[in-house]
Amino acid sequence: MTETQRVPAPRKPLGGRADIAAFVLVTAITVLVAKPWGGPASPTIPALTPPAAAVTPAPTLVEAGYAYEQGIFGPFQPDPEWSIWPAGFFVTILYVTREATQSQPDDVLATPSSPPATPAATAEAGWPELVTIGPGDHLLWLGINTPSEWRIREALVWRLETNGTRSAVSAIRLPSGWGPHLAVIGIPIAPGSSRLAIWPQGSYGVEVSLDPGPTTKTFRVEIETLATGPTAPPVP
């Protein structure tokens, strides 16, 4: 009788549990060789940042002089009349005063039957001859007011010296906002500047040209306070 022997079938790759375990082991060893998990991590090199340049603070601009404030005259338009309105500050408080001359004496006031006054009839009234800026008052701008039938064309300021000579002061006209019957003048700290200087102590003559004209009227301003802020010298 012929003996029959069983021949095992050829194995398939990874066909058994031992093969699978061997494959997993080989894979793990390969990974560990390629990337050693237990080793130190590669150091990260930070990007080099150049040190910031030292910042030099910009110089603080100190604006000299004083800004014009029309509101010091009040919210209402001054009545058209012959009057002077000095304005500035007393120590540290803004102020405005009024020096007025009546256009007509009280005993000859116009009645309803009287004709209206003409420029010629009121021309002799004019302004007070002298306006005094007393101790403590610092003059910054000067309001010059006229009756409604007059118009201020130009205002010149002269500094009167004790020896009888005079020199022109570079005064400018400022906006009054209330029509041509009120002109406001001040002295800038420098040509072209809108900042105003304190009028220096001394005697001044203000010469005003009027329409209808040619009519010129002059009054004097005496400043008794020694200025303690920015001033502008007379024009040589």
Secondary structure by P-SEA (a helix, b strand, c coil): cbbbbbbbccccccccaaaaaaaaaaaaaaaaaacccccccccccccccccccccccccbbbbcbbbbbcccccccccccccbbbbbbbcccccbbbbbbbbccccccccccccccccccccccccccccccccccccccbbbbbbcccccccbbbbbbbccccbbbbcccccccccccccbbbbbbbccccccccccccbbbbbbbbbbccccbbbbbbbbbccccccccccccc
